[in-house]
Amino acid sequence: MEVKIGVQHAPREIVLESGQSAEEVERAVSEALAGKSPLLTLVDEHGRKVLVPADRLAYVEIGEPAPRKVGFGAL
């Protein structure tokens, strides 16, 4: 699952590939925005944790991972 996180006052977004399902990511975001957790905590596919303060979230985009093309070819 590809997750893009926009952080307030940051020029770039955080992009990670997570092994979590879309429902799990959505639940974590909802809990962080509802104030149940001060941090949005996600785990990427390599087991690394990404922690973002809930009050700094600008947006979270949840989507399927896009296949990456390698090499040259016709579009």
Predicted model as a PDB file, atoms N, CA, C, CB and O in Angstrom, pLDDT in the B-factor column:
MODEL        1                                                                  
ATOM      1  N   MET A   1       0.844  -1.160   0.000  1.00 87.00           N  
ATOM      2  CA  MET A   1       0.000   0.000   0.000  1.00 87.00           C  
ATOM      3  C   MET A   1       0.897   1.233   0.000  1.00 87.00           C  
ATOM      4  CB  MET A   1      -0.964  -0.008   1.213  1.00 87.00           C  
ATOM      5  O   MET A   1       1.777   1.363   0.851  1.00 87.00           O  
ATOM      6  N   GLU A   2       0.677   2.136  -0.948  1.00 92.00           N  
ATOM      7  CA  GLU A   2       1.445   3.380  -0.987  1.00 92.00           C  
ATOM      8  C   GLU A   2       0.706   4.442  -0.181  1.00 92.00           C  
ATOM      9  CB  GLU A   2       1.672   3.855  -2.455  1.00 92.00           C  
ATOM     10  O   GLU A   2      -0.495   4.645  -0.356  1.00 92.00           O  
ATOM     11  N   VAL A   3       1.435   5.117   0.701  1.00 94.00           N  
ATOM     12  CA  VAL A   3       0.862   6.150   1.554  1.00 94.00           C  
ATOM     13  C   VAL A   3       1.689   7.425   1.370  1.00 94.00           C  
ATOM     14  CB  VAL A   3       0.834   5.699   3.060  1.00 94.00           C  
ATOM     15  O   VAL A   3       2.913   7.414   1.502  1.00 94.00           O  
ATOM     16  N   LYS A   4       0.991   8.524   1.063  1.00 95.00           N  
ATOM     17  CA  LYS A   4       1.639   9.838   0.954  1.00 95.00           C  
ATOM     18  C   LYS A   4       1.088  10.707   2.073  1.00 95.00           C  
ATOM     19  CB  LYS A   4       1.394  10.502  -0.462  1.00 95.00           C  
ATOM     20  O   LYS A   4      -0.125  10.821   2.248  1.00 95.00           O  
ATOM     21  N   ILE A   5       1.999  11.320   2.830  1.00 96.00           N  
ATOM     22  CA  ILE A   5       1.612  12.138   3.976  1.00 96.00           C  
ATOM     23  C   ILE A   5       2.136  13.547   3.761  1.00 96.00           C  
ATOM     24  CB  ILE A   5       2.151  11.541   5.309  1.00 96.00           C  
ATOM     25  O   ILE A   5       3.337  13.753   3.582  1.00 96.00           O  
ATOM     26  N   GLY A   6       1.229  14.515   3.781  1.00 96.00           N  
ATOM     27  CA  GLY A   6       1.610  15.916   3.719  1.00 96.00           C  
ATOM     28  C   GLY A   6       1.722  16.455   5.125  1.00 96.00           C  
ATOM     29  O   GLY A   6       0.838  16.237   5.953  1.00 96.00           O  
ATOM     30  N   VAL A   7       2.802  17.155   5.397  1.00 95.00           N  
ATOM     31  CA  VAL A   7       3.054  17.711   6.719  1.00 95.00           C  
ATOM     32  C   VAL A   7       3.061  19.234   6.599  1.00 95.00           C  
ATOM     33  CB  VAL A   7       4.405  17.181   7.314  1.00 95.00           C  
ATOM     34  O   VAL A   7       3.686  19.792   5.697  1.00 95.00           O  
ATOM     35  N   GLN A   8       2.363  19.893   7.511  1.00 95.00           N  
ATOM     36  CA  GLN A   8       2.307  21.355   7.501  1.00 95.00           C  
ATOM     37  C   GLN A   8       3.704  21.947   7.635  1.00 95.00           C  
ATOM     38  CB  GLN A   8       1.403  21.869   8.632  1.00 95.00           C  
ATOM     39  O   GLN A   8       4.540  21.439   8.383  1.00 95.00           O  
ATOM     40  N   HIS A   9       3.941  23.011   6.911  1.00 93.00           N  
ATOM     41  CA  HIS A   9       5.202  23.758   6.954  1.00 93.00           C  
ATOM     42  C   HIS A   9       6.395  22.925   6.503  1.00 93.00           C  
ATOM     43  CB  HIS A   9       5.448  24.273   8.353  1.00 93.00           C  
ATOM     44  O   HIS A   9       7.530  23.219   6.879  1.00 93.00           O  
ATOM     45  N   ALA A  10       6.153  21.886   5.701  1.00 92.00           N  
ATOM     46  CA  ALA A  10       7.231  21.081   5.128  1.00 92.00           C  
ATOM     47  C   ALA A  10       7.082  21.122   3.605  1.00 92.00           C  
ATOM     48  CB  ALA A  10       7.195  19.596   5.671  1.00 92.00           C  
ATOM     49  O   ALA A  10       5.983  20.909   3.093  1.00 92.00           O  
ATOM     50  N   PRO A  11       8.150  21.387   2.886  1.00 92.00           N  
ATOM     51  CA  PRO A  11       8.034  21.533   1.437  1.00 92.00           C  
ATOM     52  C   PRO A  11       7.793  20.223   0.687  1.00 92.00           C  
ATOM     53  CB  PRO A  11       9.269  22.170   0.910  1.00 92.00           C  
ATOM     54  O   PRO A  11       7.331  20.244  -0.454  1.00 92.00           O  
ATOM     55  N   ARG A  12       8.094  19.099   1.303  1.00 94.00           N  
ATOM     56  CA  ARG A  12       7.940  17.811   0.628  1.00 94.00           C  
ATOM     57  C   ARG A  12       7.003  16.915   1.412  1.00 94.00           C  
ATOM     58  CB  ARG A  12       9.298  17.125   0.444  1.00 94.00           C  
ATOM     59  O   ARG A  12       6.796  17.106   2.610  1.00 94.00           O  
ATOM     60  N   GLU A  13       6.438  15.936   0.721  1.00 95.00           N  
ATOM     61  CA  GLU A  13       5.576  14.972   1.381  1.00 95.00           C  
ATOM     62  C   GLU A  13       6.378  13.718   1.720  1.00 95.00           C  
ATOM     63  CB  GLU A  13       4.360  14.624   0.493  1.00 95.00           C  
ATOM     64  O   GLU A  13       7.435  13.468   1.141  1.00 95.00           O  
ATOM     65  N   ILE A  14       5.864  12.940   2.657  1.00 94.00           N  
ATOM     66  CA  ILE A  14       6.471  11.673   3.033  1.00 94.00           C  
ATOM     67  C   ILE A  14       5.765  10.593   2.223  1.00 94.00           C  
ATOM     68  CB  ILE A  14       6.364  11.405   4.587  1.00 94.00           C  
ATOM     69  O   ILE A  14       4.537  10.506   2.242  1.00 94.00           O  
ATOM     70  N   VAL A  15       6.529   9.776   1.517  1.00 93.00           N  
ATOM     71  CA  VAL A  15       5.962   8.681   0.721  1.00 93.00           C  
ATOM     72  C   VAL A  15       6.558   7.382   1.237  1.00 93.00           C  
ATOM     73  CB  VAL A  15       6.250   8.868  -0.819  1.00 93.00           C  
ATOM     74  O   VAL A  15       7.777   7.249   1.348  1.00 93.00           O  
ATOM     75  N   LEU A  16       5.686   6.418   1.554  1.00 93.00           N  
ATOM     76  CA  LEU A  16       6.179   5.127   2.012  1.00 93.00           C  
ATOM     77  C   LEU A  16       5.315   4.006   1.473  1.00 93.00           C  
ATOM     78  CB  LEU A  16       6.221   5.076   3.537  1.00 93.00           C  
ATOM     79  O   LEU A  16       4.124   4.181   1.217  1.00 93.00           O  
ATOM     80  N   GLU A  17       5.937   2.854   1.306  1.00 92.00           N  
ATOM     81  CA  GLU A  17       5.237   1.629   0.937  1.00 92.00           C  
ATOM     82  C   GLU A  17       5.020   0.859   2.231  1.00 92.00           C  
ATOM     83  CB  GLU A  17       6.045   0.774  -0.131  1.00 92.00           C  
ATOM     84  O   GLU A  17       5.976   0.496   2.916  1.00 92.00           O  
ATOM     85  N   SER A  18       3.764   0.616   2.556  1.00 90.00           N  
ATOM     86  CA  SER A  18       3.436  -0.046   3.815  1.00 90.00           C  
ATOM     87  C   SER A  18       2.818  -1.408   3.549  1.00 90.00           C  
ATOM     88  CB  SER A  18       2.482   0.818   4.651  1.00 90.00           C  
ATOM     89  O   SER A  18       2.083  -1.589   2.578  1.00 90.00           O  
ATOM     90  N   GLY A  19       3.119  -2.357   4.413  1.00 89.00           N  
ATOM     91  CA  GLY A  19       2.510  -3.672   4.347  1.00 89.00           C  
ATOM     92  C   GLY A  19       1.141  -3.686   5.003  1.00 89.00           C  
ATOM     93  O   GLY A  19       0.435  -4.691   4.930  1.00 89.00           O  
ATOM     94  N   GLN A  20       0.753  -2.591   5.640  1.00 90.00           N  
ATOM     95  CA  GLN A  20      -0.548  -2.496   6.293  1.00 90.00           C  
ATOM     96  C   GLN A  20      -1.634  -2.347   5.232  1.00 90.00           C  
ATOM     97  CB  GLN A  20      -0.584  -1.305   7.290  1.00 90.00           C  
ATOM     98  O   GLN A  20      -1.384  -1.830   4.143  1.00 90.00           O  
ATOM     99  N   SER A  21      -2.831  -2.800   5.558  1.00 90.00           N  
ATOM    100  CA  SER A  21      -3.950  -2.664   4.628  1.00 90.00           C  
ATOM    101  C   SER A  21      -4.457  -1.221   4.642  1.00 90.00           C  
ATOM    102  CB  SER A  21      -5.095  -3.650   4.991  1.00 90.00           C  
ATOM    103  O   SER A  21      -4.121  -0.437   5.529  1.00 90.00           O  
ATOM    104  N   ALA A  22      -5.267  -0.895   3.647  1.00 91.00           N  
ATOM    105  CA  ALA A  22      -5.841   0.453   3.571  1.00 91.00           C  
ATOM    106  C   ALA A  22      -6.703   0.740   4.792  1.00 91.00           C  
ATOM    107  CB  ALA A  22      -6.672   0.618   2.286  1.00 91.00           C  
ATOM    108  O   ALA A  22      -6.714   1.866   5.289  1.00 91.00           O  
ATOM    109  N   GLU A  23      -7.418  -0.253   5.277  1.00 93.00           N  
ATOM    110  CA  GLU A  23      -8.272  -0.078   6.455  1.00 93.00           C  
ATOM    111  C   GLU A  23      -7.442   0.216   7.694  1.00 93.00           C  
ATOM    112  CB  GLU A  23      -9.131  -1.324   6.685  1.00 93.00           C  
ATOM    113  O   GLU A  23      -7.822   1.059   8.507  1.00 93.00           O  
ATOM    114  N   GLU A  24      -6.302  -0.474   7.852  1.00 93.00           N  
ATOM    115  CA  GLU A  24      -5.432  -0.241   9.010  1.00 93.00           C  
ATOM    116  C   GLU A  24      -4.839   1.168   8.975  1.00 93.00           C  
ATOM    117  CB  GLU A  24      -4.303  -1.287   9.054  1.00 93.00           C  
ATOM    118  O   GLU A  24      -4.764   1.844  10.001  1.00 93.00           O  
ATOM    119  N   VAL A  25      -4.423   1.601   7.792  1.00 93.00           N  
ATOM    120  CA  VAL A  25      -3.856   2.947   7.662  1.00 93.00           C  
ATOM    121  C   VAL A  25      -4.931   3.989   7.948  1.00 93.00           C  
ATOM    122  CB  VAL A  25      -3.255   3.161   6.246  1.00 93.00           C  
ATOM    123  O   VAL A  25      -4.685   4.964   8.658  1.00 93.00           O  
ATOM    124  N   GLU A  26      -6.124   3.781   7.393  1.00 94.00           N  
ATOM    125  CA  GLU A  26      -7.218   4.720   7.623  1.00 94.00           C  
ATOM    126  C   GLU A  26      -7.593   4.787   9.098  1.00 94.00           C  
ATOM    127  CB  GLU A  26      -8.436   4.328   6.793  1.00 94.00           C  
ATOM    128  O   GLU A  26      -7.876   5.867   9.615  1.00 94.00           O  
ATOM    129  N   ARG A  27      -7.597   3.654   9.775  1.00 94.00           N  
ATOM    130  CA  ARG A  27      -7.913   3.621  11.206  1.00 94.00           C  
ATOM    131  C   ARG A  27      -6.865   4.394  11.999  1.00 94.00           C  
ATOM    132  CB  ARG A  27      -8.000   2.164  11.713  1.00 94.00           C  
ATOM    133  O   ARG A  27      -7.211   5.150  12.907  1.00 94.00           O  
ATOM    134  N   ALA A  28      -5.583   4.213  11.666  1.00 94.00           N  
ATOM    135  CA  ALA A  28      -4.508   4.916  12.374  1.00 94.00           C  
ATOM    136  C   ALA A  28      -4.624   6.428  12.166  1.00 94.00           C  
ATOM    137  CB  ALA A  28      -3.125   4.415  11.892  1.00 94.00           C  
ATOM    138  O   ALA A  28      -4.424   7.202  13.102  1.00 94.00           O  
ATOM    139  N   VAL A  29      -4.950   6.849  10.933  1.00 94.00           N  
ATOM    140  CA  VAL A  29      -5.100   8.274  10.643  1.00 94.00           C  
ATOM    141  C   VAL A  29      -6.298   8.831  11.401  1.00 94.00           C  
ATOM    142  CB  VAL A  29      -5.261   8.515   9.123  1.00 94.00           C  
ATOM    143  O   VAL A  29      -6.210   9.908  11.990  1.00 94.00           O  
ATOM    144  N   SER A  30      -7.414   8.112  11.392  1.00 94.00           N  
ATOM    145  CA  SER A  30      -8.625   8.566  12.098  1.00 94.00           C  
ATOM    146  C   SER A  30      -8.380   8.723  13.591  1.00 94.00           C  
ATOM    147  CB  SER A  30      -9.777   7.585  11.867  1.00 94.00           C  
ATOM    148  O   SER A  30      -8.822   9.701  14.195  1.00 94.00           O  
ATOM    149  N   GLU A  31      -7.673   7.758  14.195  1.00 94.00           N  
ATOM    150  CA  GLU A  31      -7.380   7.841  15.628  1.00 94.00           C  
ATOM    151  C   GLU A  31      -6.479   9.028  15.933  1.00 94.00           C  
ATOM    152  CB  GLU A  31      -6.725   6.547  16.118  1.00 94.00           C  
ATOM    153  O   GLU A  31      -6.666   9.709  16.941  1.00 94.00           O  
ATOM    154  N   ALA A  32      -5.499   9.280  15.064  1.00 94.00           N  
ATOM    155  CA  ALA A  32      -4.595  10.410  15.295  1.00 94.00           C  
ATOM    156  C   ALA A  32      -5.351  11.734  15.171  1.00 94.00           C  
ATOM    157  CB  ALA A  32      -3.413  10.371  14.299  1.00 94.00           C  
ATOM    158  O   ALA A  32      -5.137  12.645  15.971  1.00 94.00           O  
ATOM    159  N   LEU A  33      -6.225  11.845  14.182  1.00 93.00           N  
ATOM    160  CA  LEU A  33      -6.965  13.090  13.989  1.00 93.00           C  
ATOM    161  C   LEU A  33      -8.039  13.301  15.048  1.00 93.00           C  
ATOM    162  CB  LEU A  33      -7.597  13.106  12.619  1.00 93.00           C  
ATOM    163  O   LEU A  33      -8.398  14.439  15.354  1.00 93.00           O  
ATOM    164  N   ALA A  34      -8.556  12.205  15.609  1.00 94.00           N  
ATOM    165  CA  ALA A  34      -9.581  12.307  16.656  1.00 94.00           C  
ATOM    166  C   ALA A  34      -8.976  12.635  18.017  1.00 94.00           C  
ATOM    167  CB  ALA A  34     -10.371  11.004  16.747  1.00 94.00           C  
ATOM    168  O   ALA A  34      -9.708  12.888  18.974  1.00 94.00           O  
ATOM    169  N   GLY A  35      -7.646  12.635  18.112  1.00 90.00           N  
ATOM    170  CA  GLY A  35      -6.994  12.959  19.371  1.00 90.00           C  
ATOM    171  C   GLY A  35      -6.749  11.759  20.266  1.00 90.00           C  
ATOM    172  O   GLY A  35      -6.295  11.916  21.400  1.00 90.00           O  
ATOM    173  N   LYS A  36      -7.044  10.554  19.770  1.00 92.00           N  
ATOM    174  CA  LYS A  36      -6.806   9.349  20.575  1.00 92.00           C  
ATOM    175  C   LYS A  36      -5.315   9.043  20.687  1.00 92.00           C  
ATOM    176  CB  LYS A  36      -7.541   8.147  19.967  1.00 92.00           C  
ATOM    177  O   LYS A  36      -4.881   8.395  21.639  1.00 92.00           O  
ATOM    178  N   SER A  37      -4.536   9.508  19.717  1.00 90.00           N  
ATOM    179  CA  SER A  37      -3.097   9.300  19.716  1.00 90.00           C  
ATOM    180  C   SER A  37      -2.436  10.600  19.273  1.00 90.00           C  
ATOM    181  CB  SER A  37      -2.691   8.108  18.786  1.00 90.00           C  
ATOM    182  O   SER A  37      -2.877  11.203  18.295  1.00 90.00           O  
ATOM    183  N   PRO A  38      -1.390  11.047  19.966  1.00 94.00           N  
ATOM    184  CA  PRO A  38      -0.736  12.300  19.572  1.00 94.00           C  
ATOM    185  C   PRO A  38       0.123  12.152  18.312  1.00 94.00           C  
ATOM    186  CB  PRO A  38       0.125  12.807  20.713  1.00 94.00           C  
ATOM    187  O   PRO A  38       0.520  13.147  17.706  1.00 94.00           O  
ATOM    188  N   LEU A  39       0.407  10.897  17.921  1.00 94.00           N  
ATOM    189  CA  LEU A  39       1.251  10.630  16.758  1.00 94.00           C  
ATOM    190  C   LEU A  39       0.538   9.705  15.776  1.00 94.00           C  
ATOM    191  CB  LEU A  39       2.590  10.013  17.195  1.00 94.00           C  
ATOM    192  O   LEU A  39      -0.185   8.794  16.178  1.00 94.00           O  
ATOM    193  N   LEU A  40       0.752   9.949  14.486  1.00 95.00           N  
ATOM    194  CA  LEU A  40       0.361   8.994  13.464  1.00 95.00           C  
ATOM    195  C   LEU A  40       1.543   8.063  13.305  1.00 95.00           C  
ATOM    196  CB  LEU A  40      -0.033   9.695  12.100  1.00 95.00           C  
ATOM    197  O   LEU A  40       2.636   8.501  12.948  1.00 95.00           O  
ATOM    198  N   THR A  41       1.336   6.786  13.566  1.00 94.00           N  
ATOM    199  CA  THR A  41       2.406   5.800  13.501  1.00 94.00           C  
ATOM    200  C   THR A  41       2.093   4.792  12.409  1.00 94.00           C  
ATOM    201  CB  THR A  41       2.594   5.091  14.864  1.00 94.00           C  
ATOM    202  O   THR A  41       1.066   4.115  12.454  1.00 94.00           O  
ATOM    203  N   LEU A  42       2.984   4.695  11.427  1.00 95.00           N  
ATOM    204  CA  LEU A  42       2.854   3.719  10.353  1.00 95.00           C  
ATOM    205  C   LEU A  42       4.161   2.945  10.242  1.00 95.00           C  
ATOM    206  CB  LEU A  42       2.494   4.409   9.000  1.00 95.00           C  
ATOM    207  O   LEU A  42       5.219   3.437  10.635  1.00 95.00           O  
ATOM    208  N   VAL A  43       4.080   1.734   9.707  1.00 93.00           N  
ATOM    209  CA  VAL A  43       5.254   0.890   9.530  1.00 93.00           C  
ATOM    210  C   VAL A  43       5.413   0.627   8.043  1.00 93.00           C  
ATOM    211  CB  VAL A  43       5.129  -0.449  10.336  1.00 93.00           C  
ATOM    212  O   VAL A  43       4.459   0.220   7.379  1.00 93.00           O  
ATOM    213  N   ASP A  44       6.628   0.859   7.503  1.00 92.00           N  
ATOM    214  CA  ASP A  44       6.842   0.609   6.083  1.00 92.00           C  
ATOM    215  C   ASP A  44       7.148  -0.862   5.849  1.00 92.00           C  
ATOM    216  CB  ASP A  44       7.982   1.486   5.542  1.00 92.00           C  
ATOM    217  O   ASP A  44       7.220  -1.647   6.794  1.00 92.00           O  
ATOM    218  N   GLU A  45       7.327  -1.229   4.590  1.00 90.00           N  
ATOM    219  CA  GLU A  45       7.504  -2.639   4.254  1.00 90.00           C  
ATOM    220  C   GLU A  45       8.847  -3.211   4.712  1.00 90.00           C  
ATOM    221  CB  GLU A  45       7.367  -2.820   2.773  1.00 90.00           C  
ATOM    222  O   GLU A  45       9.051  -4.424   4.653  1.00 90.00           O  
ATOM    223  N   HIS A  46       9.759  -2.356   5.165  1.00 91.00           N  
ATOM    224  CA  HIS A  46      11.043  -2.819   5.696  1.00 91.00           C  
ATOM    225  C   HIS A  46      11.038  -2.885   7.220  1.00 91.00           C  
ATOM    226  CB  HIS A  46      12.165  -1.904   5.224  1.00 91.00           C  
ATOM    227  O   HIS A  46      12.063  -3.190   7.829  1.00 91.00           O  
ATOM    228  N   GLY A  47       9.891  -2.602   7.840  1.00 92.00           N  
ATOM    229  CA  GLY A  47       9.770  -2.678   9.288  1.00 92.00           C  
ATOM    230  C   GLY A  47      10.126  -1.398  10.021  1.00 92.00           C  
ATOM    231  O   GLY A  47      10.136  -1.373  11.252  1.00 92.00           O  
ATOM    232  N   ARG A  48      10.422  -0.330   9.281  1.00 94.00           N  
ATOM    233  CA  ARG A  48      10.764   0.949   9.913  1.00 94.00           C  
ATOM    234  C   ARG A  48       9.487   1.697  10.261  1.00 94.00           C  
ATOM    235  CB  ARG A  48      11.666   1.810   8.982  1.00 94.00           C  
ATOM    236  O   ARG A  48       8.521   1.689   9.498  1.00 94.00           O  
ATOM    237  N   LYS A  49       9.491   2.346  11.423  1.00 94.00           N  
ATOM    238  CA  LYS A  49       8.334   3.126  11.853  1.00 94.00           C  
ATOM    239  C   LYS A  49       8.467   4.568  11.403  1.00 94.00           C  
ATOM    240  CB  LYS A  49       8.172   3.060  13.373  1.00 94.00           C  
ATOM    241  O   LYS A  49       9.546   5.158  11.451  1.00 94.00           O  
ATOM    242  N   VAL A  50       7.347   5.122  10.964  1.00 94.00           N  
ATOM    243  CA  VAL A  50       7.272   6.531  10.593  1.00 94.00           C  
ATOM    244  C   VAL A  50       6.303   7.176  11.572  1.00 94.00           C  
ATOM    245  CB  VAL A  50       6.810   6.730   9.086  1.00 94.00           C  
ATOM    246  O   VAL A  50       5.146   6.767  11.669  1.00 94.00           O  
ATOM    247  N   LEU A  51       6.776   8.187  12.300  1.00 95.00           N  
ATOM    248  CA  LEU A  51       5.967   8.882  13.292  1.00 95.00           C  
ATOM    249  C   LEU A  51       5.790  10.330  12.859  1.00 95.00           C  
ATOM    250  CB  LEU A  51       6.617   8.800  14.701  1.00 95.00           C  
ATOM    251  O   LEU A  51       6.765  11.032  12.588  1.00 95.00           O  
ATOM    252  N   VAL A  52       4.536  10.772  12.797  1.00 95.00           N  
ATOM    253  CA  VAL A  52       4.233  12.146  12.424  1.00 95.00           C  
ATOM    254  C   VAL A  52       3.303  12.724  13.485  1.00 95.00           C  
ATOM    255  CB  VAL A  52       3.589  12.224  10.994  1.00 95.00           C  
ATOM    256  O   VAL A  52       2.294  12.100  13.813  1.00 95.00           O  
ATOM    257  N   PRO A  53       3.615  13.900  14.031  1.00 95.00           N  
ATOM    258  CA  PRO A  53       2.704  14.513  15.003  1.00 95.00           C  
ATOM    259  C   PRO A  53       1.329  14.742  14.365  1.00 95.00           C  
ATOM    260  CB  PRO A  53       3.289  15.855  15.530  1.00 95.00           C  
ATOM    261  O   PRO A  53       1.236  15.304  13.273  1.00 95.00           O  
ATOM    262  N   ALA A  54       0.280  14.314  15.036  1.00 94.00           N  
ATOM    263  CA  ALA A  54      -1.078  14.394  14.494  1.00 94.00           C  
ATOM    264  C   ALA A  54      -1.501  15.829  14.217  1.00 94.00           C  
ATOM    265  CB  ALA A  54      -2.060  13.749  15.453  1.00 94.00           C  
ATOM    266  O   ALA A  54      -2.256  16.076  13.277  1.00 94.00           O  
ATOM    267  N   ASP A  55      -1.029  16.777  15.016  1.00 94.00           N  
ATOM    268  CA  ASP A  55      -1.440  18.164  14.810  1.00 94.00           C  
ATOM    269  C   ASP A  55      -0.731  18.828  13.632  1.00 94.00           C  
ATOM    270  CB  ASP A  55      -1.185  18.961  16.061  1.00 94.00           C  
ATOM    271  O   ASP A  55      -1.045  19.968  13.291  1.00 94.00           O  
ATOM    272  N   ARG A  56       0.221  18.134  13.005  1.00 94.00           N  
ATOM    273  CA  ARG A  56       0.950  18.675  11.855  1.00 94.00           C  
ATOM    274  C   ARG A  56       0.512  18.039  10.534  1.00 94.00           C  
ATOM    275  CB  ARG A  56       2.443  18.473  12.049  1.00 94.00           C  
ATOM    276  O   ARG A  56       1.065  18.374   9.486  1.00 94.00           O  
ATOM    277  N   LEU A  57      -0.468  17.129  10.559  1.00 95.00           N  
ATOM    278  CA  LEU A  57      -0.919  16.478   9.338  1.00 95.00           C  
ATOM    279  C   LEU A  57      -1.670  17.457   8.452  1.00 95.00           C  
ATOM    280  CB  LEU A  57      -1.803  15.278   9.667  1.00 95.00           C  
ATOM    281  O   LEU A  57      -2.587  18.139   8.910  1.00 95.00           O  
ATOM    282  N   ALA A  58      -1.286  17.527   7.192  1.00 95.00           N  
ATOM    283  CA  ALA A  58      -2.008  18.344   6.222  1.00 95.00           C  
ATOM    284  C   ALA A  58      -2.957  17.455   5.425  1.00 95.00           C  
ATOM    285  CB  ALA A  58      -1.024  19.089   5.276  1.00 95.00           C  
ATOM    286  O   ALA A  58      -4.119  17.808   5.227  1.00 95.00           O  
ATOM    287  N   TYR A  59      -2.468  16.304   4.969  1.00 95.00           N  
ATOM    288  CA  TYR A  59      -3.289  15.336   4.247  1.00 95.00           C  
ATOM    289  C   TYR A  59      -2.614  13.976   4.267  1.00 95.00           C  
ATOM    290  CB  TYR A  59      -3.537  15.796   2.795  1.00 95.00           C  
ATOM    291  O   TYR A  59      -1.408  13.872   4.494  1.00 95.00           O  
ATOM    292  N   VAL A  60      -3.404  12.929   4.025  1.00 95.00           N  
ATOM    293  CA  VAL A  60      -2.891  11.567   3.891  1.00 95.00           C  
ATOM    294  C   VAL A  60      -3.581  10.962   2.680  1.00 95.00           C  
ATOM    295  CB  VAL A  60      -3.140  10.704   5.199  1.00 95.00           C  
ATOM    296  O   VAL A  60      -4.810  10.919   2.609  1.00 95.00           O  
ATOM    297  N   GLU A  61      -2.785  10.496   1.729  1.00 95.00           N  
ATOM    298  CA  GLU A  61      -3.308   9.867   0.523  1.00 95.00           C  
ATOM    299  C   GLU A  61      -2.982   8.380   0.589  1.00 95.00           C  
ATOM    300  CB  GLU A  61      -2.711  10.523  -0.770  1.00 95.00           C  
ATOM    301  O   GLU A  61      -1.823   7.993   0.735  1.00 95.00           O  
ATOM    302  N   ILE A  62      -4.007   7.562   0.481  1.00 94.00           N  
ATOM    303  CA  ILE A  62      -3.845   6.110   0.564  1.00 94.00           C  
ATOM    304  C   ILE A  62      -4.168   5.538  -0.807  1.00 94.00           C  
ATOM    305  CB  ILE A  62      -4.766   5.481   1.679  1.00 94.00           C  
ATOM    306  O   ILE A  62      -5.238   5.809  -1.352  1.00 94.00           O  
ATOM    307  N   GLY A  63      -3.256   4.749  -1.375  1.00 90.00           N  
ATOM    308  CA  GLY A  63      -3.496   4.172  -2.693  1.00 90.00           C  
ATOM    309  C   GLY A  63      -2.690   2.920  -2.911  1.00 90.00           C  
ATOM    310  O   GLY A  63      -1.802   2.578  -2.130  1.00 90.00           O  
ATOM    311  N   GLU A  64      -3.015   2.248  -3.980  1.00 81.00           N  
ATOM    312  CA  GLU A  64      -2.273   1.047  -4.353  1.00 81.00           C  
ATOM    313  C   GLU A  64      -0.901   1.459  -4.871  1.00 81.00           C  
ATOM    314  CB  GLU A  64      -3.047   0.215  -5.424  1.00 81.00           C  
ATOM    315  O   GLU A  64      -0.758   2.534  -5.455  1.00 81.00           O  
ATOM    316  N   PRO A  65       0.110   0.618  -4.666  1.00 68.00           N  
ATOM    317  CA  PRO A  65       1.435   0.952  -5.175  1.00 68.00           C  
ATOM    318  C   PRO A  65       1.427   0.946  -6.700  1.00 68.00           C  
ATOM    319  CB  PRO A  65       2.490  -0.035  -4.637  1.00 68.00           C  
ATOM    320  O   PRO A  65       0.856   0.053  -7.325  1.00 68.00           O  
ATOM    321  N   ALA A  66       2.059   1.939  -7.282  1.00 61.00           N  
ATOM    322  CA  ALA A  66       2.161   2.015  -8.740  1.00 61.00           C  
ATOM    323  C   ALA A  66       3.345   1.173  -9.192  1.00 61.00           C  
ATOM    324  CB  ALA A  66       2.313   3.493  -9.221  1.00 61.00           C  
ATOM    325  O   ALA A  66       4.428   1.275  -8.616  1.00 61.00           O  
ATOM    326  N   PRO A  67       3.157   0.343 -10.217  1.00 68.00           N  
ATOM    327  CA  PRO A  67       4.300  -0.442 -10.697  1.00 68.00           C  
ATOM    328  C   PRO A  67       5.353   0.485 -11.283  1.00 68.00           C  
ATOM    329  CB  PRO A  67       3.852  -1.485 -11.752  1.00 68.00           C  
ATOM    330  O   PRO A  67       5.038   1.412 -12.030  1.00 68.00           O  
ATOM    331  N   ARG A  68       6.573   0.230 -10.943  1.00 66.00           N  
ATOM    332  CA  ARG A  68       7.656   1.079 -11.417  1.00 66.00           C  
ATOM    333  C   ARG A  68       8.223   0.478 -12.696  1.00 66.00           C  
ATOM    334  CB  ARG A  68       8.763   1.236 -10.335  1.00 66.00           C  
ATOM    335  O   ARG A  68       8.564  -0.704 -12.748  1.00 66.00           O  
ATOM    336  N   LYS A  69       8.317   1.315 -13.726  1.00 66.00           N  
ATOM    337  CA  LYS A  69       8.849   0.855 -15.005  1.00 66.00           C  
ATOM    338  C   LYS A  69      10.359   1.022 -14.992  1.00 66.00           C  
ATOM    339  CB  LYS A  69       8.215   1.633 -16.195  1.00 66.00           C  
ATOM    340  O   LYS A  69      10.884   2.020 -14.498  1.00 66.00           O  
ATOM    341  N   VAL A  70      11.038   0.047 -15.532  1.00 72.00           N  
ATOM    342  CA  VAL A  70      12.493   0.068 -15.590  1.00 72.00           C  
ATOM    343  C   VAL A  70      12.902  -0.023 -17.056  1.00 72.00           C  
ATOM    344  CB  VAL A  70      13.119  -1.101 -14.748  1.00 72.00           C  
ATOM    345  O   VAL A  70      12.365  -0.837 -17.807  1.00 72.00           O  
ATOM    346  N   GLY A  71      13.841   0.802 -17.453  1.00 73.00           N  
ATOM    347  CA  GLY A  71      14.325   0.738 -18.810  1.00 73.00           C  
ATOM    348  C   GLY A  71      13.607   1.688 -19.733  1.00 73.00           C  
ATOM    349  O   GLY A  71      12.848   2.556 -19.300  1.00 73.00           O  
ATOM    350  N   PHE A  72      13.860   1.509 -21.012  1.00 74.00           N  
ATOM    351  CA  PHE A  72      13.276   2.375 -22.015  1.00 74.00           C  
ATOM    352  C   PHE A  72      12.253   1.575 -22.813  1.00 74.00           C  
ATOM    353  CB  PHE A  72      14.367   2.973 -22.943  1.00 74.00           C  
ATOM    354  O   PHE A  72      12.408   0.369 -23.010  1.00 74.00           O  
ATOM    355  N   GLY A  73      11.232   2.245 -23.257  1.00 66.00           N  
ATOM    356  CA  GLY A  73      10.226   1.569 -24.065  1.00 66.00           C  
ATOM    357  C   GLY A  73       9.182   2.550 -24.522  1.00 66.00           C  
ATOM    358  O   GLY A  73       9.142   3.701 -24.088  1.00 66.00           O  
ATOM    359  N   ALA A  74       8.344   2.071 -25.400  1.00 65.00           N  
ATOM    360  CA  ALA A  74       7.269   2.919 -25.905  1.00 65.00           C  
ATOM    361  C   ALA A  74       6.155   2.999 -24.862  1.00 65.00           C  
ATOM    362  CB  ALA A  74       6.723   2.376 -27.255  1.00 65.00           C  
ATOM    363  O   ALA A  74       5.866   2.021 -24.172  1.00 65.00           O  
ATOM    364  N   LEU A  75       5.540   4.158 -24.758  1.00 61.00           N  
ATOM    365  CA  LEU A  75       4.465   4.339 -23.820  1.00 61.00           C  
ATOM    366  C   LEU A  75       3.158   3.920 -24.383  1.00 61.00           C  
ATOM    367  CB  LEU A  75       4.391   5.734 -23.383  1.00 61.00           C  
ATOM    368  O   LEU A  75       2.135   4.012 -23.704  1.00 61.00           O  
TER     369      LEU A  75                                                      
ENDMDL                                                                          
END                                                                             
